[in-house]
Amino acid sequence: MPGMSTPASPPATTAPATGNAVTIQNFAFSPARLTVKAGTTVTWTNKDTDPHTVTSKQGSGGPLNSASLTTGATYQFTFTQPGTYAYFCTIHPFMTATVVVTP
């Protein structure tokens, strides 16, 4: 209607995802970047029909090293040290993600 204004949309945010769960679905980790506080246990759940792993990237010396996760299987890890933890699926190396741990 003339003379009426539309309220502005809220700005899009690019803040990193928080929480403590990662879903493995459609050959991707979601969220691809998760930020947690030290002491947080993160749980990965495979919702794909194909198996996947959660494995620290080579050369990073990271602690993540799951067995092959079948459909519905989970893997948990408690992050005690601040840092950036890059990981991937050893079966499908194009699947990559990162957990950022803050103090």
VOMI-436653 format. One record per residue: residue in one letter; x, y, z of N, C-alpha, C in turn. Coordinates in Angstrom, 3 decimals. Each point is the difference from the previous one (the first is absolute). Layout:
! residues N
+------+----------+----------+----------+----------+----------+----------+----------+----------+----------+
| rest |     n_xx |     n_yy |     n_zz |    ca_xx |    ca_yy |    ca_zz |     c_xx |     c_yy |     c_zz |
+------+----------+----------+----------+----------+----------+----------+----------+----------+----------+
|    A |        X |        Y |        Z |        X |        Y |        Z |        X |        Y |        Z |
...
+------+----------+----------+----------+----------+----------+----------+----------+----------+----------+
This chain:
! residues 103
+------+----------+----------+----------+----------+----------+----------+----------+----------+----------+
| rest |     n_xx |     n_yy |     n_zz |    ca_xx |    ca_yy |    ca_zz |     c_xx |     c_yy |     c_zz |
+------+----------+----------+----------+----------+----------+----------+----------+----------+----------+
|    M |    0.833 |   -1.173 |    0.000 |   -0.833 |    1.173 |    0.000 |    0.881 |    1.241 |    0.000 |
|    P |   -0.443 |    1.039 |   -0.640 |    0.788 |    1.238 |   -0.016 |    0.168 |    0.540 |    1.411 |
|    G |    1.156 |    0.539 |    0.280 |    0.278 |    0.601 |    1.293 |    0.431 |   -0.982 |    1.075 |
|    M |   -0.080 |   -1.307 |   -0.272 |    0.417 |   -0.995 |    0.990 |    1.424 |   -0.433 |   -0.305 |
|    S |    0.739 |   -0.255 |    1.028 |    1.370 |   -0.480 |   -0.206 |    0.113 |   -1.429 |    0.499 |
|    T |    0.885 |   -0.726 |   -0.607 |    0.250 |   -1.379 |    0.392 |    1.139 |    0.002 |    0.999 |
|    P |   -0.162 |   -0.712 |    1.118 |    1.114 |   -0.035 |    0.954 |    1.231 |   -0.639 |   -0.630 |
|    A |    1.151 |    0.495 |    0.389 |    1.256 |   -0.533 |   -0.529 |    0.208 |   -1.423 |    0.499 |
|    S |    0.575 |   -0.820 |   -0.849 |    0.338 |   -1.363 |    0.399 |    1.199 |    0.058 |    0.928 |
|    P |    0.056 |   -0.928 |    0.974 |    1.191 |   -0.010 |    0.849 |    1.224 |   -0.369 |   -0.819 |
|    P |    1.148 |    0.540 |    0.347 |    1.201 |   -0.329 |   -0.778 |    0.362 |   -1.467 |    0.145 |
|    A |    0.550 |   -0.546 |   -1.054 |    0.447 |   -1.400 |    0.037 |    1.203 |   -0.093 |    0.922 |
|    T |    0.084 |   -1.088 |    0.720 |    1.131 |   -0.179 |    0.897 |    0.942 |   -1.047 |   -0.559 |
|    T |    1.247 |    0.187 |    0.279 |    0.996 |   -0.977 |   -0.431 |    0.708 |   -0.586 |    1.220 |
|    A |   -0.647 |    0.078 |    1.141 |    0.582 |   -0.543 |    1.218 |    0.177 |   -1.508 |   -0.139 |
|    P |    1.072 |   -0.543 |    0.562 |    0.193 |   -1.446 |   -0.082 |   -1.078 |   -0.739 |    0.778 |
|    A |   -0.296 |   -1.195 |   -0.441 |   -1.003 |   -0.816 |    0.680 |    0.524 |   -0.403 |    1.374 |
|    T |   -0.912 |   -0.045 |    0.953 |    0.350 |   -0.461 |    1.330 |   -0.906 |   -1.160 |    0.356 |
|    G |    0.261 |   -0.627 |    1.107 |   -0.745 |   -1.187 |    0.395 |    1.008 |   -1.113 |    0.192 |
|    N |   -0.483 |   -1.222 |   -0.027 |    0.950 |   -1.096 |    0.189 |   -0.335 |   -1.200 |   -0.872 |
|    A |   -0.700 |    0.226 |   -1.111 |   -0.373 |   -1.106 |   -0.879 |    0.359 |    0.303 |   -1.447 |
|    V |    0.522 |   -1.019 |   -0.668 |    0.296 |    0.082 |   -1.428 |   -0.751 |   -1.137 |   -0.679 |
|    T |   -0.728 |    0.331 |   -1.042 |   -0.714 |   -0.995 |   -0.784 |    0.806 |   -0.327 |   -1.242 |
|    I |    0.096 |   -1.278 |   -0.306 |    0.640 |   -0.446 |   -1.239 |   -1.128 |   -0.422 |   -0.921 |
|    Q |   -0.212 |    0.795 |   -1.044 |   -1.121 |   -0.275 |   -0.906 |    0.302 |    0.593 |   -1.360 |
|    N |   -0.439 |   -0.696 |   -1.047 |    0.234 |    0.443 |   -1.377 |    1.495 |    0.215 |   -0.268 |
|    F |    0.815 |   -0.898 |    0.568 |    1.448 |    0.032 |   -0.194 |    0.605 |    1.334 |    0.429 |
|    A |   -0.475 |    0.497 |    1.157 |    0.529 |    1.244 |    0.551 |   -0.160 |   -0.012 |    1.522 |
|    F |    0.904 |    0.724 |    0.669 |   -0.120 |    0.235 |    1.435 |   -0.769 |    1.301 |    0.179 |
|    S |   -1.003 |   -0.014 |    0.867 |   -0.788 |    1.208 |    0.208 |   -0.180 |    0.245 |    1.492 |
|    P |    0.487 |    1.120 |    0.497 |    0.628 |    1.101 |   -0.726 |    1.432 |   -0.348 |   -0.401 |
|    A |    0.482 |    0.680 |   -1.023 |    1.363 |   -0.231 |   -0.466 |    1.018 |    0.682 |    0.908 |
|    R |   -0.453 |    0.979 |    0.773 |    0.874 |    0.682 |    0.972 |   -0.808 |    0.161 |    1.284 |
|    L |    0.474 |   -0.626 |    1.055 |   -0.678 |    0.012 |    1.289 |    0.924 |    0.631 |    1.031 |
|    T |   -0.529 |    0.928 |    0.798 |    0.785 |    0.624 |    1.060 |   -0.566 |   -0.431 |    1.343 |
|    V |    0.887 |   -0.529 |    0.861 |   -0.396 |   -0.472 |    1.332 |    1.007 |    0.488 |    1.029 |
|    K |   -0.383 |   -0.040 |    1.256 |    0.910 |    0.333 |    1.090 |    0.763 |   -1.257 |    0.420 |
|    A |    1.220 |    0.195 |    0.504 |    0.789 |   -1.125 |    0.513 |   -0.823 |   -0.742 |    1.043 |
|    G |    0.068 |   -1.323 |   -0.031 |   -0.774 |   -0.837 |    0.907 |   -1.297 |   -0.526 |   -0.616 |
|    T |   -0.313 |    0.456 |   -1.211 |   -1.227 |   -0.428 |   -0.683 |    0.196 |   -1.344 |   -0.691 |
|    T |   -0.987 |   -0.866 |    0.140 |   -0.018 |   -1.262 |   -0.745 |   -0.842 |    0.209 |   -1.247 |
|    V |    0.597 |   -0.263 |   -1.150 |   -0.701 |    0.113 |   -1.282 |   -0.402 |   -1.396 |   -0.446 |
|    T |   -1.216 |   -0.126 |   -0.523 |   -0.504 |   -1.277 |   -0.500 |   -0.262 |    0.115 |   -1.495 |
|    W |    0.576 |   -0.913 |   -0.775 |   -0.252 |   -0.105 |   -1.432 |   -0.978 |   -1.151 |   -0.212 |
|    T |   -1.011 |    0.202 |   -0.833 |   -0.974 |   -1.046 |   -0.302 |   -0.081 |   -0.184 |   -1.503 |
|    N |    0.191 |   -1.242 |   -0.458 |   -0.074 |   -0.293 |   -1.433 |   -1.455 |   -0.255 |   -0.401 |
|    K |   -0.533 |    0.860 |   -0.851 |   -1.358 |   -0.163 |   -0.507 |   -0.001 |   -0.422 |   -1.471 |
|    D |    1.183 |   -0.268 |   -0.540 |    0.115 |   -0.504 |   -1.374 |   -0.124 |   -1.521 |   -0.003 |
|    T |   -0.268 |   -0.558 |   -1.163 |   -0.043 |   -1.453 |   -0.124 |    1.407 |   -0.572 |   -0.190 |
|    D |    0.956 |    0.847 |   -0.388 |    1.389 |   -0.422 |   -0.159 |    0.751 |    0.218 |    1.313 |
|    P |    1.025 |   -0.801 |    0.273 |    0.805 |    0.208 |    1.207 |    0.917 |    1.215 |   -0.162 |
|    H |    0.362 |    0.608 |    1.129 |    0.907 |    1.150 |    0.021 |    0.881 |   -0.095 |    1.232 |
|    T |    1.092 |    0.767 |   -0.008 |    0.848 |    0.113 |    1.186 |    0.131 |    1.467 |    0.386 |
|    V |    0.464 |    0.205 |    1.217 |    0.352 |    1.335 |    0.501 |    1.469 |   -0.116 |    0.389 |
|    T |    0.881 |    0.575 |   -0.826 |    1.431 |   -0.218 |    0.153 |    0.752 |    1.320 |   -0.129 |
|    S |    0.899 |    0.268 |    0.956 |    0.820 |    1.210 |   -0.078 |    0.788 |   -0.006 |   -1.302 |
|    K |    0.170 |    1.196 |   -0.576 |    0.759 |    0.114 |   -1.247 |    1.442 |   -0.431 |    0.222 |
|    Q |    0.573 |   -0.651 |   -1.006 |    1.379 |   -0.469 |    0.094 |    0.925 |    1.178 |    0.244 |
|    G |    0.961 |   -0.206 |    0.866 |    0.962 |    1.040 |    0.295 |   -0.456 |    0.965 |    1.074 |
|    S |   -1.280 |   -0.067 |    0.382 |   -0.483 |    0.935 |    1.014 |    0.258 |   -0.523 |    1.404 |
|    G |    0.278 |   -1.295 |    0.119 |    0.217 |   -0.577 |    1.314 |   -1.252 |    0.011 |    0.853 |
|    G |   -1.137 |    0.147 |   -0.649 |   -1.263 |    0.099 |    0.723 |   -0.459 |   -1.317 |    0.587 |
|    P |   -0.929 |    0.091 |    0.927 |   -0.424 |   -1.159 |    0.777 |   -1.178 |   -0.791 |   -0.583 |
|    L |   -0.616 |    0.489 |   -1.055 |   -1.214 |   -0.654 |   -0.493 |    0.349 |   -1.232 |   -0.815 |
|    N |   -0.627 |   -1.132 |    0.346 |    0.307 |   -1.250 |   -0.706 |   -1.120 |   -1.001 |    0.249 |
|    S |   -1.141 |    0.200 |   -0.655 |   -1.122 |   -0.913 |    0.197 |    0.176 |   -1.262 |   -0.833 |
|    A |   -0.724 |   -1.009 |    0.399 |   -0.150 |   -1.180 |   -0.844 |   -0.955 |    0.392 |   -1.137 |
|    S |   -0.199 |   -0.887 |   -0.947 |   -0.970 |    0.241 |   -1.057 |   -1.393 |    0.035 |    0.630 |
|    L |   -0.719 |    1.109 |   -0.236 |   -1.332 |    0.177 |    0.579 |   -1.065 |   -0.418 |   -1.005 |
|    T |   -0.773 |   -1.010 |    0.338 |   -1.096 |   -0.421 |   -0.863 |   -1.209 |    0.905 |    0.260 |
|    T |   -1.056 |   -0.182 |   -0.763 |   -1.200 |    0.815 |    0.146 |   -0.503 |   -0.022 |    1.444 |
|    G |   -0.195 |    1.191 |    0.570 |   -0.505 |    0.121 |    1.365 |    1.066 |   -0.059 |    1.083 |
|    A |    1.223 |   -0.368 |   -0.373 |    1.073 |   -0.097 |    0.988 |    0.490 |    1.386 |    0.400 |
|    T |    0.552 |    0.093 |    1.214 |    0.517 |    1.270 |    0.497 |    1.446 |   -0.149 |    0.440 |
|    Y |    0.673 |    1.135 |    0.060 |    1.360 |    0.101 |    0.515 |    0.046 |    1.234 |    0.883 |
|    Q |    0.632 |   -0.114 |    1.155 |    0.103 |    1.126 |    0.918 |    1.457 |    0.265 |    0.343 |
|    F |    0.295 |    1.287 |    0.179 |    1.330 |    0.395 |    0.445 |   -0.137 |    1.240 |    0.861 |
|    T |    0.713 |    0.022 |    1.127 |    0.011 |    1.160 |    0.884 |    1.250 |    0.815 |   -0.285 |
|    F |   -0.198 |    1.253 |   -0.387 |    1.101 |    0.909 |   -0.303 |    0.418 |    0.710 |    1.277 |
|    T |    1.225 |   -0.262 |    0.459 |    0.471 |    0.583 |    1.256 |    0.961 |    1.165 |   -0.219 |
|    Q |    0.582 |    0.091 |   -1.186 |    0.987 |    1.035 |   -0.285 |   -0.506 |    0.959 |   -1.072 |
|    P |    0.139 |    1.317 |    0.219 |   -0.364 |    0.958 |   -1.050 |    0.846 |   -0.238 |   -1.252 |
|    G |   -0.585 |    0.299 |   -1.145 |    0.707 |   -0.150 |   -1.265 |   -0.981 |   -0.211 |   -1.133 |
|    T |    0.547 |   -0.190 |   -1.183 |   -0.799 |   -0.262 |   -1.199 |    0.289 |   -1.418 |   -0.443 |
|    Y |   -1.032 |   -0.794 |   -0.106 |    0.119 |   -1.420 |   -0.317 |   -0.646 |   -0.278 |   -1.349 |
|    A |    0.822 |   -0.162 |   -1.032 |   -0.500 |   -0.333 |   -1.331 |   -0.131 |   -1.514 |   -0.106 |
|    Y |   -1.076 |   -0.448 |   -0.633 |   -0.202 |   -1.436 |   -0.153 |   -0.669 |   -0.308 |   -1.332 |
|    F |   -0.023 |   -1.299 |   -0.331 |   -0.580 |   -0.444 |   -1.260 |   -0.476 |   -1.439 |    0.140 |
|    C |   -0.616 |   -0.508 |   -1.042 |   -0.413 |   -1.401 |   -0.077 |    1.048 |   -0.731 |   -0.831 |
|    T |    0.607 |   -1.042 |    0.568 |    1.043 |   -0.718 |   -0.742 |   -0.564 |   -0.776 |   -1.186 |
|    I |   -1.278 |   -0.326 |    0.041 |   -0.632 |   -0.731 |   -1.095 |   -0.339 |    0.946 |   -1.148 |
|    H |   -0.386 |    1.219 |    0.347 |   -0.380 |    1.027 |   -0.979 |    0.793 |    1.269 |    0.337 |
|    P |    1.270 |    0.095 |   -0.419 |    0.882 |    1.083 |    0.431 |   -0.462 |    1.416 |   -0.372 |
|    F |   -0.966 |    0.116 |   -0.902 |   -0.519 |    1.328 |   -0.350 |   -0.888 |    0.549 |    1.114 |
|    M |   -0.397 |   -0.848 |    0.940 |   -0.810 |    0.432 |    1.133 |    0.926 |    0.558 |    1.077 |
|    T |   -0.045 |    1.303 |    0.214 |    0.874 |    0.638 |    0.982 |   -0.803 |    0.942 |    0.892 |
|    A |    0.516 |    0.249 |    1.191 |   -0.637 |    0.921 |    0.928 |    0.995 |    0.386 |    1.081 |
|    T |   -0.423 |    0.904 |    0.886 |    0.884 |    0.508 |    1.038 |   -0.782 |    0.224 |    1.289 |
|    V |    0.656 |   -0.320 |    1.122 |   -0.515 |    0.368 |    1.320 |    0.987 |    1.013 |    0.579 |
|    V |   -0.514 |    1.149 |    0.414 |    0.809 |    1.023 |    0.649 |   -0.345 |   -0.051 |    1.482 |
|    V |    1.024 |   -0.178 |    0.839 |   -0.201 |   -0.098 |    1.448 |    0.566 |    1.259 |    0.648 |
|    T |   -0.858 |    0.689 |    0.747 |    0.388 |    1.217 |    0.693 |    0.181 |   -0.271 |    1.487 |
|    P |    0.771 |    0.844 |    0.682 |    0.207 |   -0.221 |    1.446 |   -1.290 |    0.109 |    0.797 |
+------+----------+----------+----------+----------+----------+----------+----------+----------+----------+
